[in-house]
Amino acid sequence: MIERDRTARAVELERLLADSTGLAEAAFSLTGELIEGLVQRLPHELETLTRTASYGSWSNFFLREARGQVAVPITRSRCGW
């Protein structure tokens, strides 16, 4: 009885692994197609964006996040506080 349960669970596990492998392959294929499409469109999109930005106020760019370090030390005598 225990051996039969193990066999049934092993078969079920093999099916799950086969299904997940198929899903992973499909997702990779979709991702590959998506990336290929982006790479194909990127030069045109960058050209359009650059042309629009070169006219000045026609478009606005917003910095979403910036990280860095202050190279000059912040001292009382230099900053005046």
Backbone as XML, in Angstrom:
<?xml version="1.0"?>
<chain id="A" units="angstrom">
  <residue number="1" name="MET">
    <atom name="N" x="0.816" y="-1.191" z="0.000"/>
    <atom name="CA" x="0.000" y="0.000" z="0.000"/>
    <atom name="C" x="0.865" y="1.263" z="0.000"/>
  </residue>
  <residue number="2" name="ILE">
    <atom name="N" x="1.903" y="1.277" z="0.818"/>
    <atom name="CA" x="2.802" y="2.439" z="0.866"/>
    <atom name="C" x="3.520" y="2.600" z="-0.465"/>
  </residue>
  <residue number="3" name="GLU">
    <atom name="N" x="3.949" y="1.489" z="-1.036"/>
    <atom name="CA" x="4.651" y="1.535" z="-2.323"/>
    <atom name="C" x="3.736" y="2.085" z="-3.414"/>
  </residue>
  <residue number="4" name="ARG">
    <atom name="N" x="2.468" y="1.705" z="-3.393"/>
    <atom name="CA" x="1.508" y="2.193" z="-4.380"/>
    <atom name="C" x="1.317" y="3.707" z="-4.234"/>
  </residue>
  <residue number="5" name="ASP">
    <atom name="N" x="1.240" y="4.199" z="-2.999"/>
    <atom name="CA" x="1.121" y="5.641" z="-2.766"/>
    <atom name="C" x="2.349" y="6.382" z="-3.271"/>
  </residue>
  <residue number="6" name="ARG">
    <atom name="N" x="3.522" y="5.809" z="-3.024"/>
    <atom name="CA" x="4.760" y="6.447" z="-3.507"/>
    <atom name="C" x="4.775" y="6.518" z="-5.021"/>
  </residue>
  <residue number="7" name="THR">
    <atom name="N" x="4.353" y="5.432" z="-5.664"/>
    <atom name="CA" x="4.330" y="5.403" z="-7.127"/>
    <atom name="C" x="3.344" y="6.441" z="-7.660"/>
  </residue>
  <residue number="8" name="ALA">
    <atom name="N" x="2.171" y="6.516" z="-7.054"/>
    <atom name="CA" x="1.171" y="7.493" z="-7.498"/>
    <atom name="C" x="1.687" y="8.917" z="-7.309"/>
  </residue>
  <residue number="9" name="ARG">
    <atom name="N" x="2.345" y="9.162" z="-6.201"/>
    <atom name="CA" x="2.893" y="10.502" z="-5.958"/>
    <atom name="C" x="4.046" y="10.805" z="-6.905"/>
  </residue>
  <residue number="10" name="ALA">
    <atom name="N" x="4.846" y="9.800" z="-7.213"/>
    <atom name="CA" x="5.947" y="10.003" z="-8.154"/>
    <atom name="C" x="5.404" y="10.359" z="-9.536"/>
  </residue>
  <residue number="11" name="VAL">
    <atom name="N" x="4.346" y="9.673" z="-9.960"/>
    <atom name="CA" x="3.729" y="9.964" z="-11.260"/>
    <atom name="C" x="3.150" y="11.377" z="-11.254"/>
  </residue>
  <residue number="12" name="GLU">
    <atom name="N" x="2.487" y="11.734" z="-10.158"/>
    <atom name="CA" x="1.918" y="13.078" z="-10.044"/>
    <atom name="C" x="3.011" y="14.144" z="-10.078"/>
  </residue>
  <residue number="13" name="LEU">
    <atom name="N" x="4.106" y="13.880" z="-9.388"/>
    <atom name="CA" x="5.230" y="14.816" z="-9.382"/>
    <atom name="C" x="5.831" y="14.958" z="-10.776"/>
  </residue>
  <residue number="14" name="GLU">
    <atom name="N" x="5.968" y="13.849" z="-11.493"/>
    <atom name="CA" x="6.495" y="13.905" z="-12.857"/>
    <atom name="C" x="5.589" y="14.745" z="-13.758"/>
  </residue>
  <residue number="15" name="ARG">
    <atom name="N" x="4.278" y="14.600" z="-13.600"/>
    <atom name="CA" x="3.338" y="15.410" z="-14.389"/>
    <atom name="C" x="3.476" y="16.895" z="-14.058"/>
  </residue>
  <residue number="16" name="LEU">
    <atom name="N" x="3.585" y="17.191" z="-12.770"/>
    <atom name="CA" x="3.748" y="18.593" z="-12.371"/>
    <atom name="C" x="5.034" y="19.182" z="-12.934"/>
  </residue>
  <residue number="17" name="LEU">
    <atom name="N" x="6.109" y="18.416" z="-12.870"/>
    <atom name="CA" x="7.382" y="18.900" z="-13.412"/>
    <atom name="C" x="7.299" y="19.110" z="-14.916"/>
  </residue>
  <residue number="18" name="ALA">
    <atom name="N" x="6.632" y="18.186" z="-15.612"/>
    <atom name="CA" x="6.479" y="18.331" z="-17.063"/>
    <atom name="C" x="5.657" y="19.572" z="-17.387"/>
  </residue>
  <residue number="19" name="ASP">
    <atom name="N" x="4.576" y="19.793" z="-16.629"/>
    <atom name="CA" x="3.752" y="20.985" z="-16.856"/>
    <atom name="C" x="4.536" y="22.257" z="-16.580"/>
  </residue>
  <residue number="20" name="SER">
    <atom name="N" x="5.292" y="22.274" z="-15.491"/>
    <atom name="CA" x="6.047" y="23.484" z="-15.152"/>
    <atom name="C" x="7.155" y="23.733" z="-16.161"/>
  </residue>
  <residue number="21" name="THR">
    <atom name="N" x="7.760" y="22.672" z="-16.681"/>
    <atom name="CA" x="8.789" y="22.844" z="-17.709"/>
    <atom name="C" x="8.176" y="23.448" z="-18.963"/>
  </residue>
  <residue number="22" name="GLY">
    <atom name="N" x="6.996" y="22.959" z="-19.336"/>
    <atom name="CA" x="6.307" y="23.518" z="-20.500"/>
    <atom name="C" x="5.960" y="24.981" z="-20.301"/>
  </residue>
  <residue number="23" name="LEU">
    <atom name="N" x="5.513" y="25.330" z="-19.105"/>
    <atom name="CA" x="5.199" y="26.732" z="-18.813"/>
    <atom name="C" x="6.447" y="27.597" z="-18.861"/>
  </residue>
  <residue number="24" name="ALA">
    <atom name="N" x="7.542" y="27.085" z="-18.311"/>
    <atom name="CA" x="8.792" y="27.849" z="-18.321"/>
    <atom name="C" x="9.268" y="28.081" z="-19.752"/>
  </residue>
  <residue number="25" name="GLU">
    <atom name="N" x="9.167" y="27.054" z="-20.589"/>
    <atom name="CA" x="9.579" y="27.207" z="-21.987"/>
    <atom name="C" x="8.687" y="28.216" z="-22.711"/>
  </residue>
  <residue number="26" name="ALA">
    <atom name="N" x="7.394" y="28.162" z="-22.452"/>
    <atom name="CA" x="6.473" y="29.115" z="-23.083"/>
    <atom name="C" x="6.764" y="30.534" z="-22.614"/>
  </residue>
  <residue number="27" name="ALA">
    <atom name="N" x="7.029" y="30.700" z="-21.320"/>
    <atom name="CA" x="7.334" y="32.030" z="-20.791"/>
    <atom name="C" x="8.628" y="32.555" z="-21.384"/>
  </residue>
  <residue number="28" name="PHE">
    <atom name="N" x="9.642" y="31.696" z="-21.507"/>
    <atom name="CA" x="10.909" y="32.129" z="-22.094"/>
    <atom name="C" x="10.716" y="32.512" z="-23.548"/>
  </residue>
  <residue number="29" name="SER">
    <atom name="N" x="9.923" y="31.743" z="-24.269"/>
    <atom name="CA" x="9.654" y="32.056" z="-25.668"/>
    <atom name="C" x="8.957" y="33.403" z="-25.785"/>
  </residue>
  <residue number="30" name="LEU">
    <atom name="N" x="7.958" y="33.633" z="-24.950"/>
    <atom name="CA" x="7.239" y="34.904" z="-24.964"/>
    <atom name="C" x="8.174" y="36.048" z="-24.598"/>
  </residue>
  <residue number="31" name="THR">
    <atom name="N" x="9.000" y="35.842" z="-23.578"/>
    <atom name="CA" x="9.949" y="36.870" z="-23.158"/>
    <atom name="C" x="10.947" y="37.149" z="-24.276"/>
  </residue>
  <residue number="32" name="GLY">
    <atom name="N" x="11.413" y="36.098" z="-24.938"/>
    <atom name="CA" x="12.341" y="36.273" z="-26.047"/>
    <atom name="C" x="11.728" y="37.083" z="-27.176"/>
  </residue>
  <residue number="33" name="GLU">
    <atom name="N" x="10.467" y="36.790" z="-27.497"/>
    <atom name="CA" x="9.772" y="37.545" z="-28.543"/>
    <atom name="C" x="9.575" y="38.996" z="-28.121"/>
  </residue>
  <residue number="34" name="LEU">
    <atom name="N" x="9.250" y="39.206" z="-26.863"/>
    <atom name="CA" x="9.050" y="40.557" z="-26.349"/>
    <atom name="C" x="10.345" y="41.360" z="-26.428"/>
  </residue>
  <residue number="35" name="ILE">
    <atom name="N" x="11.431" y="40.754" z="-25.992"/>
    <atom name="CA" x="12.725" y="41.442" z="-26.027"/>
    <atom name="C" x="13.132" y="41.727" z="-27.464"/>
  </residue>
  <residue number="36" name="GLU">
    <atom name="N" x="12.929" y="40.771" z="-28.346"/>
    <atom name="CA" x="13.270" y="40.971" z="-29.758"/>
    <atom name="C" x="12.481" y="42.140" z="-30.339"/>
  </residue>
  <residue number="37" name="GLY">
    <atom name="N" x="11.193" y="42.218" z="-30.015"/>
    <atom name="CA" x="10.371" y="43.330" z="-30.489"/>
    <atom name="C" x="10.854" y="44.665" z="-29.953"/>
  </residue>
  <residue number="38" name="LEU">
    <atom name="N" x="11.225" y="44.685" z="-28.671"/>
    <atom name="CA" x="11.736" y="45.925" z="-28.080"/>
    <atom name="C" x="13.039" y="46.360" z="-28.741"/>
  </residue>
  <residue number="39" name="VAL">
    <atom name="N" x="13.915" y="45.410" z="-28.981"/>
    <atom name="CA" x="15.197" y="45.738" z="-29.617"/>
    <atom name="C" x="14.970" y="46.247" z="-31.038"/>
  </residue>
  <residue number="40" name="GLN">
    <atom name="N" x="14.001" y="45.687" z="-31.737"/>
    <atom name="CA" x="13.704" y="46.130" z="-33.100"/>
    <atom name="C" x="13.143" y="47.553" z="-33.117"/>
  </residue>
  <residue number="41" name="ARG">
    <atom name="N" x="12.311" y="47.903" z="-32.133"/>
    <atom name="CA" x="11.679" y="49.226" z="-32.099"/>
    <atom name="C" x="12.535" y="50.292" z="-31.429"/>
  </residue>
  <residue number="42" name="LEU">
    <atom name="N" x="13.521" y="49.897" z="-30.657"/>
    <atom name="CA" x="14.288" y="50.845" z="-29.856"/>
    <atom name="C" x="14.939" y="51.967" z="-30.664"/>
  </residue>
  <residue number="43" name="PRO">
    <atom name="N" x="15.623" y="51.704" z="-31.781"/>
    <atom name="CA" x="16.252" y="52.817" z="-32.514"/>
    <atom name="C" x="15.247" y="53.888" z="-32.944"/>
  </residue>
  <residue number="44" name="HIS">
    <atom name="N" x="14.106" y="53.473" z="-33.456"/>
    <atom name="CA" x="13.085" y="54.439" z="-33.887"/>
    <atom name="C" x="12.543" y="55.223" z="-32.696"/>
  </residue>
  <residue number="45" name="GLU">
    <atom name="N" x="12.270" y="54.534" z="-31.599"/>
    <atom name="CA" x="11.732" y="55.203" z="-30.411"/>
    <atom name="C" x="12.738" y="56.206" z="-29.848"/>
  </residue>
  <residue number="46" name="LEU">
    <atom name="N" x="14.005" y="55.835" z="-29.799"/>
    <atom name="CA" x="15.028" y="56.755" z="-29.297"/>
    <atom name="C" x="15.193" y="57.960" z="-30.213"/>
  </residue>
  <residue number="47" name="GLU">
    <atom name="N" x="15.122" y="57.736" z="-31.512"/>
    <atom name="CA" x="15.219" y="58.845" z="-32.463"/>
    <atom name="C" x="14.056" y="59.823" z="-32.270"/>
  </residue>
  <residue number="48" name="THR">
    <atom name="N" x="12.855" y="59.288" z="-32.111"/>
    <atom name="CA" x="11.682" y="60.135" z="-31.888"/>
    <atom name="C" x="11.803" y="60.907" z="-30.585"/>
  </residue>
  <residue number="49" name="LEU">
    <atom name="N" x="12.225" y="60.240" z="-29.538"/>
    <atom name="CA" x="12.378" y="60.889" z="-28.242"/>
    <atom name="C" x="13.445" y="61.977" z="-28.293"/>
  </residue>
  <residue number="50" name="THR">
    <atom name="N" x="14.558" y="61.698" z="-28.944"/>
    <atom name="CA" x="15.639" y="62.680" z="-29.057"/>
    <atom name="C" x="15.188" y="63.891" z="-29.863"/>
  </residue>
  <residue number="51" name="ARG">
    <atom name="N" x="14.485" y="63.649" z="-30.962"/>
    <atom name="CA" x="14.001" y="64.750" z="-31.793"/>
    <atom name="C" x="13.030" y="65.632" z="-31.002"/>
  </residue>
  <residue number="52" name="THR">
    <atom name="N" x="12.140" y="65.019" z="-30.249"/>
    <atom name="CA" x="11.182" y="65.779" z="-29.442"/>
    <atom name="C" x="11.898" y="66.565" z="-28.358"/>
  </residue>
  <residue number="53" name="ALA">
    <atom name="N" x="12.843" y="65.949" z="-27.684"/>
    <atom name="CA" x="13.551" y="66.611" z="-26.585"/>
    <atom name="C" x="14.448" y="67.735" z="-27.079"/>
  </residue>
  <residue number="54" name="SER">
    <atom name="N" x="14.927" y="67.645" z="-28.312"/>
    <atom name="CA" x="15.833" y="68.678" z="-28.816"/>
    <atom name="C" x="15.114" y="70.009" z="-29.054"/>
  </residue>
  <residue number="55" name="TYR">
    <atom name="N" x="13.787" y="69.992" z="-29.101"/>
    <atom name="CA" x="13.031" y="71.225" z="-29.287"/>
    <atom name="C" x="12.723" y="71.926" z="-27.972"/>
  </residue>
  <residue number="56" name="GLY">
    <atom name="N" x="13.310" y="71.476" z="-26.894"/>
    <atom name="CA" x="13.191" y="72.176" z="-25.616"/>
    <atom name="C" x="11.953" y="71.848" z="-24.838"/>
  </residue>
  <residue number="57" name="SER">
    <atom name="N" x="11.032" y="72.780" z="-24.777"/>
    <atom name="CA" x="9.905" y="72.648" z="-23.858"/>
    <atom name="C" x="8.780" y="71.755" z="-24.385"/>
  </residue>
  <residue number="58" name="TRP">
    <atom name="N" x="8.976" y="71.072" z="-25.475"/>
    <atom name="CA" x="7.916" y="70.228" z="-25.994"/>
    <atom name="C" x="7.696" y="68.986" z="-25.146"/>
  </residue>
  <residue number="59" name="SER">
    <atom name="N" x="8.685" y="68.615" z="-24.399"/>
    <atom name="CA" x="8.511" y="67.445" z="-23.531"/>
    <atom name="C" x="9.211" y="67.701" z="-22.207"/>
  </residue>
  <residue number="60" name="ASN">
    <atom name="N" x="8.700" y="67.075" z="-21.200"/>
    <atom name="CA" x="9.288" y="67.193" z="-19.874"/>
    <atom name="C" x="9.817" y="65.833" z="-19.447"/>
  </residue>
  <residue number="61" name="PHE">
    <atom name="N" x="10.939" y="65.848" z="-18.782"/>
    <atom name="CA" x="11.510" y="64.626" z="-18.246"/>
    <atom name="C" x="11.535" y="64.751" z="-16.738"/>
  </residue>
  <residue number="62" name="PHE">
    <atom name="N" x="11.184" y="63.696" z="-16.062"/>
    <atom name="CA" x="11.165" y="63.705" z="-14.612"/>
    <atom name="C" x="12.103" y="62.628" z="-14.091"/>
  </residue>
  <residue number="63" name="LEU">
    <atom name="N" x="12.933" y="63.016" z="-13.159"/>
    <atom name="CA" x="13.836" y="62.072" z="-12.522"/>
    <atom name="C" x="13.064" y="61.346" z="-11.432"/>
  </residue>
  <residue number="64" name="ARG">
    <atom name="N" x="12.952" y="60.046" z="-11.566"/>
    <atom name="CA" x="12.174" y="59.266" z="-10.614"/>
    <atom name="C" x="12.980" y="58.923" z="-9.375"/>
  </residue>
  <residue number="65" name="GLU">
    <atom name="N" x="14.260" y="58.665" z="-9.543"/>
    <atom name="CA" x="15.089" y="58.288" z="-8.404"/>
    <atom name="C" x="16.534" y="58.617" z="-8.721"/>
  </residue>
  <residue number="66" name="ALA">
    <atom name="N" x="17.259" y="59.080" z="-7.708"/>
    <atom name="CA" x="18.685" y="59.358" z="-7.870"/>
    <atom name="C" x="19.399" y="58.965" z="-6.584"/>
  </residue>
  <residue number="67" name="ARG">
    <atom name="N" x="20.555" y="58.400" z="-6.744"/>
    <atom name="CA" x="21.373" y="58.022" z="-5.591"/>
    <atom name="C" x="22.779" y="58.540" z="-5.812"/>
  </residue>
  <residue number="68" name="GLY">
    <atom name="N" x="23.427" y="58.890" z="-4.738"/>
    <atom name="CA" x="24.797" y="59.369" z="-4.864"/>
    <atom name="C" x="25.370" y="59.733" z="-3.514"/>
  </residue>
  <residue number="69" name="GLN">
    <atom name="N" x="26.586" y="60.220" z="-3.560"/>
    <atom name="CA" x="27.265" y="60.647" z="-2.348"/>
    <atom name="C" x="27.773" y="62.058" z="-2.555"/>
  </residue>
  <residue number="70" name="VAL">
    <atom name="N" x="27.784" y="62.821" z="-1.476"/>
    <atom name="CA" x="28.316" y="64.173" z="-1.534"/>
    <atom name="C" x="29.833" y="64.065" z="-1.448"/>
  </residue>
  <residue number="71" name="ALA">
    <atom name="N" x="30.521" y="64.610" z="-2.456"/>
    <atom name="CA" x="31.977" y="64.516" z="-2.488"/>
    <atom name="C" x="32.634" y="65.563" z="-1.597"/>
  </residue>
  <residue number="72" name="VAL">
    <atom name="N" x="31.972" y="66.684" z="-1.417"/>
    <atom name="CA" x="32.515" y="67.760" z="-0.586"/>
    <atom name="C" x="31.949" y="67.585" z="0.817"/>
  </residue>
  <residue number="73" name="PRO">
    <atom name="N" x="32.796" y="67.612" z="1.830"/>
    <atom name="CA" x="32.273" y="67.424" z="3.185"/>
    <atom name="C" x="31.332" y="68.555" z="3.598"/>
  </residue>
  <residue number="74" name="ILE">
    <atom name="N" x="30.282" y="68.194" z="4.282"/>
    <atom name="CA" x="29.319" y="69.179" z="4.775"/>
    <atom name="C" x="29.779" y="69.597" z="6.174"/>
  </residue>
  <residue number="75" name="THR">
    <atom name="N" x="30.312" y="70.809" z="6.262"/>
    <atom name="CA" x="30.818" y="71.308" z="7.546"/>
    <atom name="C" x="30.118" y="72.608" z="7.903"/>
  </residue>
  <residue number="76" name="ARG">
    <atom name="N" x="30.168" y="72.944" z="9.172"/>
    <atom name="CA" x="29.524" y="74.169" z="9.663"/>
    <atom name="C" x="30.158" y="75.403" z="9.016"/>
  </residue>
  <residue number="77" name="SER">
    <atom name="N" x="31.473" y="75.442" z="8.934"/>
    <atom name="CA" x="32.140" y="76.633" z="8.392"/>
    <atom name="C" x="31.856" y="76.818" z="6.898"/>
  </residue>
  <residue number="78" name="ARG">
    <atom name="N" x="31.759" y="75.727" z="6.150"/>
    <atom name="CA" x="31.521" y="75.833" z="4.716"/>
    <atom name="C" x="30.061" y="76.117" z="4.401"/>
  </residue>
  <residue number="79" name="CYS">
    <atom name="N" x="29.147" y="75.505" z="5.129"/>
    <atom name="CA" x="27.720" y="75.629" z="4.833"/>
    <atom name="C" x="27.048" y="76.769" z="5.590"/>
  </residue>
  <residue number="80" name="GLY">
    <atom name="N" x="27.683" y="77.276" z="6.624"/>
    <atom name="CA" x="27.161" y="78.429" z="7.325"/>
    <atom name="C" x="25.994" y="78.162" z="8.241"/>
  </residue>
  <residue number="81" name="TRP">
    <atom name="N" x="25.902" y="77.027" z="8.821"/>
    <atom name="CA" x="24.813" y="76.789" z="9.777"/>
    <atom name="C" x="25.330" y="76.526" z="11.124"/>
  </residue>
</chain>
